[in-house]
Amino acid sequence: MLEMLTYGTDTVQPPILIAHGLFGSARNWGVIAKRLSETRRVVSVDMRNHGQSPWAASHTYPDLAGDLSEVVASIGKPADVIGHSMGGKAAMVFATSQPQMVRRLVVADIAPVAYSHSQQSMIDAMRGIDLSQVKTRGDAERQLAQLIDEPSVRAFLLQSLDVKAPKWRLNLDVLEQDMDLITGFPDINGQFDGPTLFLSGAASDYVRPDHRPKIKQMFPKARHAKIIGAGHWLHADKPREFEASISAFLST
């Protein structure tokens, strides 16, 4: 079972399940989860091979969808599901394979397609840190700054570093092994007929107009919206706008 962080309590409204993206964790979503939990129970998970969840020998989207199915089954009733990036792909596979377990679906800045980019450079950078020389987060930051220019990306990756150990809370071997599957998307024939929102960052190119026919095929009730001034990490770039969009859609 995946490690879970739970916020709020059960109400008449369905619980919310949040699935993070590659190299992320449940804790990345703490602020938004707390805001959403004012009216219902919110469960944010560490995906397999991330955070405090078990490490596994494979990292495919059917794997991840099965993990989400177990979580919703443990909750005991259908959930509203929010998935970002890798978590969005997992949520799409989950919703199309187990539609009775999902009431509404929010897919944050990702489409049901294969992408040509790889995140291998991030794995190389994390492996490039000499953990034997890390005593503080600042030690790791200084090493990582030689490999990654963007401070925000460094800060994001360092959230998955256990400084006391020191070790990464990421199964880098399996994530590297299955990177093509993570950036890809499985060939599935399922369909989710429930309300679905594809919420994208206006400054991101992850969800393009040419993706819409595939989206419509799999999610006939799909709606699209963009958050101005946000990129791929739209929930971090514009958290209040993201939370407002989610709340409006889920409460409709």
N, C-alpha and C positions, 0 to 999 in steps of 0.2 A: 504493500500500500504506500502511496505517495505521502510524504510529509506535508502536513496542512497547517496553515494559520487560519484561525476562525475569528471573525469579528461579528458583533451584534448577536441577536437572538432570533429564533424562528418567529415569523409573523404570518399573516394570511397571504402575504406575497411569497412567490417562489424564492428559494435561496439563489445566490449568485455564485458561480464557480469561475475563478480567474486562472488562466493558463498563460504563463510568461513566455518570452522568446528565448532564443539561443543565448547562452552564457548569463541568463538572468536568474531570478529567484523570486519566491513568494514575497520576500521582504521588500523587493523593489516596488511592489504595488501597495505597500502599507498605507500610505496617505489616502490614495483613492479608495482602497478597500474600507477604510474607516469611515470615509464620507458616505459611501454607498450603504454602509451598515446601519445608518440612522433609521432605515425603514424595514430592514430585513437582515437575515443571516448572510454573511459573505464568507466564502471559503477560497483562500488563495493557496495554490499548491506549488511545491518544488517539483518540477518535472523530473523524470528519471535521469540519472547521470548529472544532476544539478543539485546544489544546495545540500540539504539534509536527507534527501530521498535516496533510496537504494541505487547502487550502480548495477547496470545490466550489461549483457554482452552484445546487445543490439539497440539501435536507436531509430527505428522506422516509425512512420506515421500510424500504421495499424497498431504498433506497440503502444505509442503514446495515447491513441484513441482508447485502447483497452484500459490503460491506466485511468483515464478520465471516467470511463464507464464504471470502474470499481469505486471511484470516489463518489459519484452520484448515487450508486447503489447503496453505499454506506450512509448517505444523507437520508435516503428513504423516500425521496419524491423528485419529480423532474425539476431541473434547474434552468435558470437563465445562464448562458455560458458566454464568457468574454475571453477571446484568445488573441494575443498579439504575436505577429510574425510567425516563428516556429509554432508557438502556442495556438495561433490562429489556424494554421494548417492542421494541427492535431484536432482542434475544435471542429473544423469542417469535416474531417474524416469521422469523428465521433458522431456529429449530428446526422450525417448521411447514413451511417451504419446503425445507429440507435436513436432514430428520431423520436421515439416515445419517451426518451429520457431528457429531451431538451424542449423547453417551451419557446424561448427566444434566443437568438444567436447574434453576437457582435463579433465581427472579424476586423481586427485593427491592423491596417496598413499591410495587407498581404492578399494575394489572390491564389486560387487553386491551380497554379501553374508552376513549371520548373523555371528557375532563375539561373542565369549564367555565372553570376558572381559566386565566389567562395569566401568563407570566413577562415580559411586556413591560415592567413596571415596573423589573425588574432591568436590562434593556437600556437603558432611559431613564437609570437611575442611573449605569451605566458610561459612557454617552455624556456625562453631565452633568459628568464630571471634566475639568478643563482640564489635559490631559497636558503642556502646555508649562510648567506650574508644578510638575510632579512631578520631584523630584530623588531622593527617598527614598520607601520604602514608607509612612513616617509622613505624608508630604505627601499621598499618595493616600488614606490612612486618614482624615485630617482632612476632606478634601473629601467623601469618601463618607459620613462620619458625618452630614453635613448632609442626606443624601438617604435613608439607610437607618438605622433605629434599632438593629436587632439586631447586636451585635458579632460574633456567630458567622457571620451572613450576610455581613457585610463581609469578614471574614477569609477566608471561602470564595471570594468573588469575587476578592479581591486575589491569590489564588494563580494566577490567570490573567493577571496584569498583569506584563509585562516592564518593570521599572522602568528598566533601562539604555537601552531603545530611545527613549522609552517608548511602549509600545503594548499593546493587548489581544491575547492569544493566542486570540482568539475572533473568528469571522467574524460580527460583529454584524449586518451587513446581511442575510446569508442566513438567520441564525437568526430575525431579525425577519420576513423575507419568508415563512418557512415555519412561523411559530409556531403557526398553526392546525393544521398537520399534525403538529407535535411534540406538542401537547396532545391531539390526536385519535388515532385508531387506524385503520389501513386495513381495508377490507372484504376479508378473506381467508377462504378455505374450507379451508385446510390444517389438519392435526392432527399433534400430536406424541405418540406413544404411550409414550415413555420416562418414567422416573421424574422427577417435577417437584415442586419445593418452592416454594410461595409463602410467603415469609418477610416478615412485616410488623412494623412498630413498633406496639406496643399503644396508643400515644398518637396514632397517625396514622389518618386516615379515608380513605386512598387505596384500600384494598382492603376493600370492604363486602360484607355477606352477599348483597346483590342482584347482585353480580358473579359469584357462584359458578356459576350455571348456564352462563354464557358460558365461564368458566374450564374447567368440566368438559367442555363440548363440544369445546374445542380441546385440552385436556390431560386425557385420561381418567384418568390415574394421579396427578393432582394431589393433593398434601397441603398442609395449611395449618398455619402456626405463627406465633406472635407473640412478640416480645421485650418483656418488661415494662420500662417506663421509657424506651422508645425512641420517637422520632417518625419522620418520613419519612427523615431521614438516620441510619437505625438503625445503620449500620456505623461512623459517627462517634460516635453517642450511647453505644453499648454495644459497642465493638469486640471485647472478649473473648467476650461472649455470642454475638455475631454469628459470629465465627470458630468457636466451639465448635459452634454449630448447623449451619454449613456443613460442617464436618469430619465430624460425625456422619452427616449425610445422604449425603455423597459417598462415605463409606467403608462404607456399609451393604451 
